[in-house]
Structure formats: C-alpha cells, structure tokens
Amino acid sequence: MPRDFYATVAQVLPVLLLAMLWESRFLEGLADRPRVSRRLDPVGGVRFWTRPRVRVYSLSVATIVMLDVGLCLLVLGGLVPDSVALRALVAAGLLLVLGTLLTRIWIDVIRATADRPRE
C-alpha cells in the first residue's frame, strides 16, 4: 500500500507543479504586474507579496516538490526505507502545493470575476 502512495505522489506532483507555474500563465502575470509594496504605493501597492517574496516562495515550493518527487523515487527504488515520518513529510509537501494552487485559483477567479468600473 505505501508503494502505491509514493508512486501516485511521484506522478501527481509534477502535474501540479506544471499547473502552478506554467499552465496558469503565472510567470507572465508576475512579469506584467507591478508588485510595489504598500509602503511605497499606498493605493495600488501590495501588502505582503512583493516580487522578492513571491520569488522566494515560488522557488521554495518548486524545490520542495522536486525533493518530494526525488524522495518518492528513492523509496520506490528501494534506496530509502519507508516510514511513517517519511510518508508524513511527502504528504506535507503535497499539501503545500495543493494549498498554494488552491489559493492561486481563488485569487485568479476572484480577480477575473470582479466588477470593473464602467468607462
């Protein structure tokens, strides 16, 4: 049963990473939108997610996903023994990317369906 868990996670995580970074045009949106802090631009600035923070978070999530996939492959290859702690670590990485993707979906849907002022 644990082998199925690792095999499934190893297949699902790259797809989630693809959805998170490339398929959603996330990187293009980051390049196009200014992300000035609220301190510098009180009206149009962002409170927390400035470009450096988005960069660090996105690269951290991508790195964690790749490490998770690597761990799954090492377990499937018999190089790392299965344990409850390892399964919890892999599940935590999966929950991180799922939570990140869900948050981004919410933000994108809210932004896309927001009422825009009429010109």
MMTF fields as JSON, N, C-alpha, C and O atoms, coordinates in Angstrom:
{
  "mmtfVersion": "1.0.0",
  "mmtfProducer": "UNKNOWN",
  "numBonds": 475,
  "numAtoms": 476,
  "numGroups": 119,
  "numChains": 1,
  "numModels": 1,
  "chainsPerModel": [1],
  "groupsPerChain": [119],
  "chainIdList": ["A"],
  "bondAtomList": [4, 2, 8, 6, 12, 10, 16, 14, 20, 18, 24, 22, 28, 26, 32, 30, 36, 34, 40, 38, 44, 42, 48, 46, 52, 50, 56, 54, 60, 58, 64, 62, 68, 66, 72, 70, 76, 74, 80, 78, 84, 82, 88, 86, 92, 90, 96, 94, 100, 98, 104, 102, 108, 106, 112, 110, 116, 114, 120, 118, 124, 122, 128, 126, 132, 130, 136, 134, 140, 138, 144, 142, 148, 146, 152, 150, 156, 154, 160, 158, 164, 162, 168, 166, 172, 170, 176, 174, 180, 178, 184, 182, 188, 186, 192, 190, 196, 194, 200, 198, 204, 202, 208, 206, 212, 210, 216, 214, 220, 218, 224, 222, 228, 226, 232, 230, 236, 234, 240, 238, 244, 242, 248, 246, 252, 250, 256, 254, 260, 258, 264, 262, 268, 266, 272, 270, 276, 274, 280, 278, 284, 282, 288, 286, 292, 290, 296, 294, 300, 298, 304, 302, 308, 306, 312, 310, 316, 314, 320, 318, 324, 322, 328, 326, 332, 330, 336, 334, 340, 338, 344, 342, 348, 346, 352, 350, 356, 354, 360, 358, 364, 362, 368, 366, 372, 370, 376, 374, 380, 378, 384, 382, 388, 386, 392, 390, 396, 394, 400, 398, 404, 402, 408, 406, 412, 410, 416, 414, 420, 418, 424, 422, 428, 426, 432, 430, 436, 434, 440, 438, 444, 442, 448, 446, 452, 450, 456, 454, 460, 458, 464, 462, 468, 466, 472, 470],
  "bondOrderList": [1, 1, 1, 1, 1, 1, 1, 1, 1, 1, 1, 1, 1, 1, 1, 1, 1, 1, 1, 1, 1, 1, 1, 1, 1, 1, 1, 1, 1, 1, 1, 1, 1, 1, 1, 1, 1, 1, 1, 1, 1, 1, 1, 1, 1, 1, 1, 1, 1, 1, 1, 1, 1, 1, 1, 1, 1, 1, 1, 1, 1, 1, 1, 1, 1, 1, 1, 1, 1, 1, 1, 1, 1, 1, 1, 1, 1, 1, 1, 1, 1, 1, 1, 1, 1, 1, 1, 1, 1, 1, 1, 1, 1, 1, 1, 1, 1, 1, 1, 1, 1, 1, 1, 1, 1, 1, 1, 1, 1, 1, 1, 1, 1, 1, 1, 1, 1, 1],
  "groupList": [{"groupName": "MET", "atomNameList": ["N", "CA", "C", "O"], "elementList": ["N", "C", "C", "O"], "formalChargeList": [0, 0, 0, 0], "bondAtomList": [1, 0, 2, 1, 3, 2], "bondOrderList": [1, 1, 2], "singleLetterCode": "M", "chemCompType": "L-PEPTIDE LINKING"}, {"groupName": "PRO", "atomNameList": ["N", "CA", "C", "O"], "elementList": ["N", "C", "C", "O"], "formalChargeList": [0, 0, 0, 0], "bondAtomList": [1, 0, 2, 1, 3, 2], "bondOrderList": [1, 1, 2], "singleLetterCode": "P", "chemCompType": "L-PEPTIDE LINKING"}, {"groupName": "ARG", "atomNameList": ["N", "CA", "C", "O"], "elementList": ["N", "C", "C", "O"], "formalChargeList": [0, 0, 0, 0], "bondAtomList": [1, 0, 2, 1, 3, 2], "bondOrderList": [1, 1, 2], "singleLetterCode": "R", "chemCompType": "L-PEPTIDE LINKING"}, {"groupName": "ASP", "atomNameList": ["N", "CA", "C", "O"], "elementList": ["N", "C", "C", "O"], "formalChargeList": [0, 0, 0, 0], "bondAtomList": [1, 0, 2, 1, 3, 2], "bondOrderList": [1, 1, 2], "singleLetterCode": "D", "chemCompType": "L-PEPTIDE LINKING"}, {"groupName": "PHE", "atomNameList": ["N", "CA", "C", "O"], "elementList": ["N", "C", "C", "O"], "formalChargeList": [0, 0, 0, 0], "bondAtomList": [1, 0, 2, 1, 3, 2], "bondOrderList": [1, 1, 2], "singleLetterCode": "F", "chemCompType": "L-PEPTIDE LINKING"}, {"groupName": "TYR", "atomNameList": ["N", "CA", "C", "O"], "elementList": ["N", "C", "C", "O"], "formalChargeList": [0, 0, 0, 0], "bondAtomList": [1, 0, 2, 1, 3, 2], "bondOrderList": [1, 1, 2], "singleLetterCode": "Y", "chemCompType": "L-PEPTIDE LINKING"}, {"groupName": "ALA", "atomNameList": ["N", "CA", "C", "O"], "elementList": ["N", "C", "C", "O"], "formalChargeList": [0, 0, 0, 0], "bondAtomList": [1, 0, 2, 1, 3, 2], "bondOrderList": [1, 1, 2], "singleLetterCode": "A", "chemCompType": "L-PEPTIDE LINKING"}, {"groupName": "THR", "atomNameList": ["N", "CA", "C", "O"], "elementList": ["N", "C", "C", "O"], "formalChargeList": [0, 0, 0, 0], "bondAtomList": [1, 0, 2, 1, 3, 2], "bondOrderList": [1, 1, 2], "singleLetterCode": "T", "chemCompType": "L-PEPTIDE LINKING"}, {"groupName": "VAL", "atomNameList": ["N", "CA", "C", "O"], "elementList": ["N", "C", "C", "O"], "formalChargeList": [0, 0, 0, 0], "bondAtomList": [1, 0, 2, 1, 3, 2], "bondOrderList": [1, 1, 2], "singleLetterCode": "V", "chemCompType": "L-PEPTIDE LINKING"}, {"groupName": "GLN", "atomNameList": ["N", "CA", "C", "O"], "elementList": ["N", "C", "C", "O"], "formalChargeList": [0, 0, 0, 0], "bondAtomList": [1, 0, 2, 1, 3, 2], "bondOrderList": [1, 1, 2], "singleLetterCode": "Q", "chemCompType": "L-PEPTIDE LINKING"}, {"groupName": "LEU", "atomNameList": ["N", "CA", "C", "O"], "elementList": ["N", "C", "C", "O"], "formalChargeList": [0, 0, 0, 0], "bondAtomList": [1, 0, 2, 1, 3, 2], "bondOrderList": [1, 1, 2], "singleLetterCode": "L", "chemCompType": "L-PEPTIDE LINKING"}, {"groupName": "TRP", "atomNameList": ["N", "CA", "C", "O"], "elementList": ["N", "C", "C", "O"], "formalChargeList": [0, 0, 0, 0], "bondAtomList": [1, 0, 2, 1, 3, 2], "bondOrderList": [1, 1, 2], "singleLetterCode": "W", "chemCompType": "L-PEPTIDE LINKING"}, {"groupName": "GLU", "atomNameList": ["N", "CA", "C", "O"], "elementList": ["N", "C", "C", "O"], "formalChargeList": [0, 0, 0, 0], "bondAtomList": [1, 0, 2, 1, 3, 2], "bondOrderList": [1, 1, 2], "singleLetterCode": "E", "chemCompType": "L-PEPTIDE LINKING"}, {"groupName": "SER", "atomNameList": ["N", "CA", "C", "O"], "elementList": ["N", "C", "C", "O"], "formalChargeList": [0, 0, 0, 0], "bondAtomList": [1, 0, 2, 1, 3, 2], "bondOrderList": [1, 1, 2], "singleLetterCode": "S", "chemCompType": "L-PEPTIDE LINKING"}, {"groupName": "GLY", "atomNameList": ["N", "CA", "C", "O"], "elementList": ["N", "C", "C", "O"], "formalChargeList": [0, 0, 0, 0], "bondAtomList": [1, 0, 2, 1, 3, 2], "bondOrderList": [1, 1, 2], "singleLetterCode": "G", "chemCompType": "PEPTIDE LINKING"}, {"groupName": "ILE", "atomNameList": ["N", "CA", "C", "O"], "elementList": ["N", "C", "C", "O"], "formalChargeList": [0, 0, 0, 0], "bondAtomList": [1, 0, 2, 1, 3, 2], "bondOrderList": [1, 1, 2], "singleLetterCode": "I", "chemCompType": "L-PEPTIDE LINKING"}, {"groupName": "CYS", "atomNameList": ["N", "CA", "C", "O"], "elementList": ["N", "C", "C", "O"], "formalChargeList": [0, 0, 0, 0], "bondAtomList": [1, 0, 2, 1, 3, 2], "bondOrderList": [1, 1, 2], "singleLetterCode": "C", "chemCompType": "L-PEPTIDE LINKING"}],
  "groupTypeList": [0, 1, 2, 3, 4, 5, 6, 7, 8, 6, 9, 8, 10, 1, 8, 10, 10, 10, 6, 0, 10, 11, 12, 13, 2, 4, 10, 12, 14, 10, 6, 3, 2, 1, 2, 8, 13, 2, 2, 10, 3, 1, 8, 14, 14, 8, 2, 4, 11, 7, 2, 1, 2, 8, 2, 8, 5, 13, 10, 13, 8, 6, 7, 15, 8, 0, 10, 3, 8, 14, 10, 16, 10, 10, 8, 10, 14, 14, 10, 8, 1, 3, 13, 8, 6, 10, 2, 6, 10, 8, 6, 6, 14, 10, 10, 10, 8, 10, 14, 7, 10, 10, 7, 2, 15, 11, 15, 3, 8, 15, 2, 6, 7, 6, 3, 2, 1, 2, 12],
  "groupIdList": [1, 2, 3, 4, 5, 6, 7, 8, 9, 10, 11, 12, 13, 14, 15, 16, 17, 18, 19, 20, 21, 22, 23, 24, 25, 26, 27, 28, 29, 30, 31, 32, 33, 34, 35, 36, 37, 38, 39, 40, 41, 42, 43, 44, 45, 46, 47, 48, 49, 50, 51, 52, 53, 54, 55, 56, 57, 58, 59, 60, 61, 62, 63, 64, 65, 66, 67, 68, 69, 70, 71, 72, 73, 74, 75, 76, 77, 78, 79, 80, 81, 82, 83, 84, 85, 86, 87, 88, 89, 90, 91, 92, 93, 94, 95, 96, 97, 98, 99, 100, 101, 102, 103, 104, 105, 106, 107, 108, 109, 110, 111, 112, 113, 114, 115, 116, 117, 118, 119],
  "secStructList": [7, 2, 2, 2, 2, 2, 2, 2, 2, 2, 2, 2, 2, 2, 2, 2, 2, 2, 0, 0, 0, 0, 0, 6, 7, 2, 2, 2, 2, 2, 2, 2, 1, 7, 7, 7, 5, 6, 6, 6, 7, 6, 6, 6, 7, 5, 1, 1, 7, 7, 2, 2, 2, 2, 2, 2, 2, 2, 2, 2, 2, 2, 2, 2, 2, 2, 2, 2, 2, 2, 2, 2, 2, 2, 2, 2, 6, 6, 1, 1, 7, 7, 7, 2, 2, 2, 2, 2, 2, 2, 2, 2, 2, 2, 2, 2, 2, 2, 2, 2, 2, 2, 2, 2, 2, 2, 2, 2, 2, 2, 2, 2, 2, 1, 7, 7, 7, 7, 7],
  "xCoordList": [0.809, 0.0, 0.85, 0.542, 1.92, 2.745, 3.394, 3.607, 3.716, 4.315, 3.341, 3.757, 2.051, 1.054, 1.028, 0.888, 1.163, 1.188, 2.346, 2.158, 3.54, 4.719, 4.626, 5.002, 4.131, 4.0, 2.995, 3.228, 1.891, 0.87, 1.388, 1.206, 2.025, 2.559, 3.625, 3.677, 4.478, 5.531, 4.951, 5.591, 3.761, 3.116, 2.317, 2.256, 1.713, 0.822, 1.588, 1.201, 2.653, 3.37, 3.895, 3.731, 4.513, 4.955, 3.803, 3.955, 2.658, 1.491, 1.022, 0.685, 1.002, 0.612, 1.613, 1.225, 2.889, 3.909, 3.715, 3.83, 3.424, 3.156, 1.941, 1.969, 0.886, -0.322, -0.042, -0.568, 0.777, 1.038, 1.87, 1.591, 2.875, 3.809, 3.575, 3.598, 3.355, 3.346, 1.962, 1.658, 1.13, -0.16, -1.053, -1.86, -0.926, -1.793, -1.254, -1.822, -0.175, 0.453, 0.886, 0.904, 1.221, 1.624, 2.857, 2.909, 3.843, 5.088, 4.88, 5.478, 4.031, 3.734, 3.023, 3.304, 2.107, 1.403, 2.339, 2.18, 3.313, 4.292, 5.137, 5.44, 5.512, 6.358, 5.589, 6.165, 4.292, 3.494, 2.999, 2.885, 2.705, 2.106, 3.155, 4.033, 3.077, 3.989, 3.558, 2.365, 4.514, 4.213, 4.953, 5.797, 4.624, 5.255, 4.619, 3.42, 5.412, 4.872, 3.917, 3.997, 3.034, 2.039, 2.726, 2.188, 3.902, 4.649, 5.043, 4.984, 5.443, 5.848, 4.666, 4.709, 3.609, 2.417, 1.192, 0.672, 0.721, -0.382, -1.686, -2.517, -1.886, -3.148, -3.074, -3.916, -2.08, -2.021, -1.017, -0.845, -0.351, 0.687, 0.118, -1.054, 0.968, 0.562, 1.018, 2.025, 0.273, 0.595, 1.79, 2.671, 1.828, 2.868, 3.621, 4.845, 2.913, 3.502, 4.222, 3.785, 5.316, 6.169, 6.941, 6.974, 7.559, 8.29, 9.338, 9.384, 10.181, 11.166, 10.517, 11.017, 9.421, 8.745, 8.082, 8.13, 7.464, 6.862, 7.947, 7.745, 9.084, 10.203, 10.659, 10.791, 10.899, 11.383, 10.342, 10.685, 9.076, 8.037, 7.87, 7.816, 7.787, 7.585, 8.748, 8.541, 9.966, 11.132, 11.208, 11.646, 10.79, 10.78, 9.777, 10.089, 8.58, 7.568, 8.037, 7.892, 8.594, 9.09, 10.203, 10.247, 11.091, 12.177, 11.632, 12.086, 10.67, 10.065, 9.371, 9.455, 8.687, 8.026, 9.054, 8.856, 10.146, 11.164, 11.821, 12.098, 12.07, 12.625, 11.643, 12.046, 10.361, 9.323, 9.316, 9.266, 9.366, 9.387, 10.638, 10.568, 11.771, 13.011, 12.928, 13.372, 12.361, 12.179, 11.289, 11.582, 10.202, 9.299, 10.031, 9.871, 10.824, 11.56, 12.606, 12.825, 13.25, 14.229, 13.558, 14.12, 12.369, 11.634, 11.209, 11.348, 10.69, 10.26, 11.43, 11.265, 12.606, 13.8, 14.451, 15.424, 13.936, 14.465, 15.716, 16.383, 16.047, 17.246, 16.999, 17.931, 15.749, 15.361, 14.215, 13.244, 14.313, 13.233, 11.99, 12.081, 10.84, 9.569, 9.41, 9.82, 8.813, 8.494, 7.307, 6.972, 6.693, 5.559, 6.02, 5.314, 7.189, 7.71, 7.955, 7.674, 8.473, 8.724, 7.414, 7.303, 6.423, 5.107, 4.5, 3.882, 4.664, 4.153, 4.876, 4.251, 6.175, 6.953, 6.501, 6.331, 6.31, 5.846, 4.431, 4.126, 3.57, 2.203, 2.201, 1.383, 3.1, 3.185, 3.579, 3.033, 4.513, 4.883, 3.718, 3.503, 2.964, 1.786, 0.738, 0.148, 0.503, -0.467, -0.019, -0.849, 1.275, 1.791, 1.469, 0.97, 1.749, 1.494, -0.008, -0.447, -0.795, -2.247, -2.817, -3.666, -2.359, -2.817, -2.416, -3.196, -1.191, -0.72, -1.552, -1.961, -1.8, -2.587, -4.027, -4.599, -4.611, -5.978, -6.059, -7.002, -5.081, -5.049, -4.956, -5.663, -4.087, -3.937, -5.211, -5.568, -5.9, -7.161, -8.175, -8.839, -8.302, -9.239, -8.925, -9.816, -7.662, -7.271, -7.541, -8.059, -7.2, -7.414, -8.894, -9.289, -9.717, -11.157, -11.763, -12.563, -11.397, -11.933, -11.509, -12.318, -10.249, -9.761, -10.463, -10.802, -10.681, -11.296, -12.779, -13.319, -13.444, -14.886, -15.259, -16.439, -14.274, -14.55, -15.263, -15.016, -16.151, -16.825, -15.808, -15.049, -15.814, -14.898, -15.693, -16.842, -15.096, -15.81, -16.073, -15.223, -17.252, -17.616, -16.97, -16.844, -16.569, -15.908, -16.865, -16.473],
  "yCoordList": [-1.207, 0.0, 1.267, 2.184, 1.372, 2.586, 2.807, 3.949, 1.703, 1.867, 2.592, 3.412, 2.29, 2.984, 4.474, 5.314, 4.792, 6.193, 6.931, 8.003, 6.358, 7.016, 7.104, 8.119, 6.053, 6.07, 7.134, 7.854, 7.224, 8.218, 9.637, 10.501, 9.874, 11.209, 11.582, 12.727, 10.624, 10.9, 11.259, 11.978, 10.776, 11.114, 12.411, 13.167, 12.664, 13.819, 15.125, 16.155, 15.103, 16.343, 17.096, 18.315, 16.441, 17.21, 17.87, 18.969, 17.206, 17.796, 19.03, 20.048, 18.942, 20.098, 21.243, 22.41, 20.906, 21.934, 22.616, 23.837, 21.832, 22.392, 23.313, 24.406, 22.878, 23.706, 24.977, 26.041, 24.874, 26.03, 27.094, 28.284, 26.689, 27.671, 28.013, 29.19, 27.036, 27.338, 27.398, 28.34, 26.436, 26.372, 27.557, 27.983, 28.082, 29.179, 30.552, 31.578, 30.573, 31.823, 32.667, 33.896, 31.995, 32.638, 33.509, 34.639, 32.984, 33.725, 34.969, 36.013, 34.859, 36.034, 37.103, 38.293, 36.675, 37.625, 38.329, 39.518, 37.594, 38.211, 39.243, 40.304, 38.931, 39.851, 41.114, 42.2, 40.969, 42.1, 43.021, 44.229, 42.468, 43.249, 43.845, 43.129, 45.134, 45.694, 45.222, 45.153, 44.906, 44.423, 45.289, 44.806, 46.571, 47.533, 47.395, 47.138, 47.562, 47.417, 48.564, 49.643, 48.313, 49.305, 50.522, 51.628, 50.325, 51.439, 52.457, 53.664, 51.969, 52.869, 53.382, 54.497, 52.576, 52.965, 52.633, 51.52, 53.597, 53.318, 52.907, 52.248, 53.28, 52.974, 51.65, 50.774, 51.498, 50.318, 49.272, 48.272, 49.476, 48.537, 47.281, 47.227, 46.281, 45.029, 45.029, 45.647, 44.334, 44.326, 43.439, 43.837, 42.259, 41.315, 40.72, 40.604, 40.345, 39.569, 40.444, 40.569, 41.04, 41.793, 40.802, 39.607, 41.299, 40.409, 39.538, 38.337, 40.089, 39.212, 38.096, 36.971, 38.39, 37.357, 36.314, 35.119, 36.765, 35.822, 34.935, 33.732, 35.518, 34.757, 33.674, 32.511, 34.048, 33.085, 31.991, 30.81, 32.379, 31.384, 30.429, 29.214, 30.959, 30.111, 29.155, 27.973, 29.656, 28.787, 27.762, 26.632, 28.143, 27.198, 26.075, 24.905, 26.426, 25.405, 24.481, 23.263, 25.045, 24.217, 23.28, 22.117, 23.773, 22.939, 21.829, 20.688, 22.152, 21.141, 20.066, 18.882, 20.469, 19.497, 18.562, 17.348, 19.12, 18.287, 17.352, 16.195, 17.833, 16.97, 15.864, 14.727, 16.199, 15.205, 14.116, 12.928, 14.52, 13.545, 12.674, 11.455, 13.3, 12.54, 11.533, 10.394, 11.948, 11.026, 9.848, 8.701, 10.141, 9.069, 8.074, 6.863, 8.582, 7.697, 6.883, 5.714, 7.488, 6.746, 5.633, 4.547, 5.899, 4.863, 3.754, 2.572, 4.139, 3.131, 2.301, 1.124, 2.904, 2.187, 1.367, 0.657, 1.45, 0.678, 1.266, 0.594, 2.51, 3.137, 3.815, 4.026, 4.154, 4.775, 3.939, 3.666, 3.529, 2.715, 3.56, 4.729, 2.934, 3.595, 3.733, 2.859, 4.836, 5.037, 5.986, 6.683, 6.0, 6.901, 8.355, 9.189, 8.654, 10.027, 10.455, 11.597, 9.553, 9.879, 10.101, 11.019, 9.256, 9.455, 10.785, 11.469, 11.16, 12.452, 13.605, 14.605, 13.475, 14.507, 14.668, 15.787, 13.553, 13.594, 14.167, 14.97, 13.763, 14.29, 15.788, 16.52, 16.253, 17.693, 18.474, 19.547, 17.95, 18.603, 18.642, 19.646, 17.554, 17.504, 18.512, 19.211, 18.592, 19.56, 20.998, 21.873, 21.244, 22.588, 23.012, 24.115, 22.149, 22.527, 22.595, 23.452, 21.715, 21.788, 23.071, 23.719, 23.435, 24.68, 25.905, 26.846, 25.89, 27.005, 27.122, 28.218, 25.991, 26.002, 26.437, 27.199, 25.962, 26.364, 27.862, 28.526, 28.39, 29.831, 30.62, 31.612, 30.183, 30.874, 30.799, 31.767, 29.659, 29.527, 30.519, 31.214, 30.593, 31.534, 32.97, 33.721, 33.336, 34.708, 34.998, 36.065, 34.065, 34.279, 34.377, 35.216, 33.524, 33.567, 34.858, 35.492, 35.251, 36.498, 37.693, 38.581, 37.72, 38.825, 38.846, 39.917, 37.681, 37.615, 37.954, 38.433, 37.713, 37.955, 39.216, 39.471, 39.999, 41.23, 42.241, 42.321, 43.006, 44.072, 45.139, 45.613, 45.5, 46.544, 47.829, 47.785, 48.95, 50.213, 50.417, 50.128, 50.915, 51.167, 52.44, 53.425, 52.389, 53.573, 54.41, 55.437],
  "zCoordList": [0.0, 0.0, 0.0, -0.762, 0.826, 0.774, -0.591, -0.999, -1.31, -2.639, -3.571, -4.389, -3.446, -4.259, -3.923, -4.812, -2.65, -2.223, -2.884, -3.46, -2.802, -3.371, -4.892, -5.478, -5.529, -6.991, -7.432, -8.403, -6.719, -7.067, -6.856, -7.713, -5.73, -5.445, -6.469, -6.917, -6.845, -7.827, -9.189, -9.956, -9.503, -10.769, -10.689, -11.658, -9.549, -9.404, -9.195, -9.746, -8.419, -8.095, -9.322, -9.377, -10.301, -11.475, -12.229, -12.761, -12.274, -12.939, -12.169, -12.773, -10.848, -10.034, -10.184, -10.238, -10.252, -10.457, -11.804, -11.911, -12.822, -14.146, -14.101, -14.666, -13.44, -13.327, -12.547, -12.876, -11.525, -10.664, -11.367, -11.226, -12.114, -12.661, -14.126, -14.486, -14.968, -16.395, -17.01, -17.741, -16.74, -17.416, -17.068, -17.894, -15.886, -15.456, -15.865, -15.489, -16.623, -17.071, -15.867, -15.922, -14.816, -13.567, -13.763, -13.277, -14.472, -14.653, -15.515, -15.255, -16.541, -17.368, -16.547, -16.688, -15.696, -14.836, -13.87, -13.596, -13.357, -12.459, -13.185, -12.641, -14.402, -15.162, -15.554, -15.616, -15.817, -16.303, -15.196, -15.404, -14.023, -12.944, -12.019, -11.538, -11.765, -10.761, -9.37, -9.074, -8.538, -7.19, -6.183, -5.428, -6.185, -5.287, -3.912, -3.801, -2.873, -1.518, -1.197, -1.784, -0.274, 0.144, 0.756, 0.709, 1.325, 1.918, 0.842, 1.077, -0.337, -1.42, -2.231, -2.752, -2.343, -3.099, -2.247, -2.322, -1.432, -0.502, -1.181, -0.556, -2.441, -3.116, -3.876, -3.675, -4.743, -5.603, -5.186, -5.883, -4.068, -3.638, -3.0, -2.63, -2.882, -2.247, -0.793, -0.446, 0.046, 1.476, 1.793, 2.555, 1.223, 1.62, 0.428, 0.474, -0.633, -1.721, -2.739, -3.883, -2.319, -3.234, -4.105, -3.811, -5.171, -6.086, -5.396, -5.664, -4.518, -3.863, -3.041, -3.028, -2.362, -1.563, -2.457, -2.164, -3.548, -4.495, -5.096, -5.267, -5.414, -5.983, -5.011, -5.393, -3.77, -2.773, -2.528, -2.474, -2.379, -2.105, -3.28, -3.084, -4.498, -5.675, -5.876, -6.149, -5.742, -5.892, -4.759, -4.977, -3.566, -2.443, -2.677, -2.455, -3.124, -3.392, -4.514, -4.412, -5.575, -6.679, -6.205, -6.608, -5.364, -4.835, -3.945, -4.028, -3.103, -2.229, -3.056, -2.73, -4.119, -4.994, -5.622, -5.649, -6.124, -6.755, -5.736, -6.054, -4.526, -3.48, -3.101, -2.855, -3.055, -2.768, -3.837, -3.518, -5.097, -6.194, -6.081, -6.239, -5.81, -5.648, -4.512, -4.656, -3.381, -2.252, -2.633, -2.293, -3.339, -3.768, -4.663, -4.513, -5.586, -6.485, -5.73, -6.045, -4.742, -3.939, -3.128, -2.981, -2.605, -1.869, -2.825, -2.513, -3.992, -4.963, -5.467, -5.786, -5.541, -5.975, -4.874, -5.13, -3.662, -2.556, -1.924, -1.137, -2.255, -1.702, -0.362, 0.414, -0.095, 1.18, 1.748, 1.041, 3.013, 3.583, 3.882, 4.256, 3.707, 4.006, 5.518, 6.282, 5.933, 7.35, 7.446, 6.488, 8.591, 8.813, 8.702, 8.134, 9.237, 9.18, 7.736, 7.374, 6.913, 5.512, 4.765, 3.952, 5.045, 4.421, 4.846, 4.029, 6.102, 6.58, 5.888, 5.537, 5.691, 5.005, 3.554, 3.07, 2.87, 1.48, 1.419, 0.537, 2.343, 2.375, 2.662, 2.103, 3.52, 3.809, 2.559, 2.304, 1.785, 0.523, -0.443, -1.123, -0.507, -1.372, -0.912, -1.736, 0.389, 0.912, 0.665, 0.419, 0.73, 0.45, -0.978, -1.201, -1.937, -3.328, -3.613, -4.379, -3.014, -3.199, -2.598, -3.21, -1.417, -0.794, -1.593, -1.738, -2.114, -2.939, -4.205, -4.588, -4.851, -6.083, -5.815, -6.595, -4.724, -4.385, -4.109, -4.542, -3.397, -3.129, -4.425, -4.606, -5.322, -6.599, -7.432, -8.102, -7.398, -8.128, -7.58, -8.35, -6.266, -5.657, -6.075, -6.473, -5.98, -6.324, -7.789, -8.12, -8.677, -10.108, -10.452, -11.262, -9.84, -10.115, -9.583, -10.271, -8.381, -7.814, -8.655, -8.926, -9.07, -9.897, -11.26, -11.763, -11.852, -13.181, -13.154, -14.151, -12.035, -11.976, -11.208, -10.971, -10.823, -10.072, -10.966, -12.17, -10.346, -11.085, -11.442, -10.597, -12.706, -13.162, -13.372, -13.812, -13.065, -13.292, -14.781, -15.623, -15.084, -16.487, -16.975, -16.248, -18.215, -18.795, -19.596, -20.149]
}
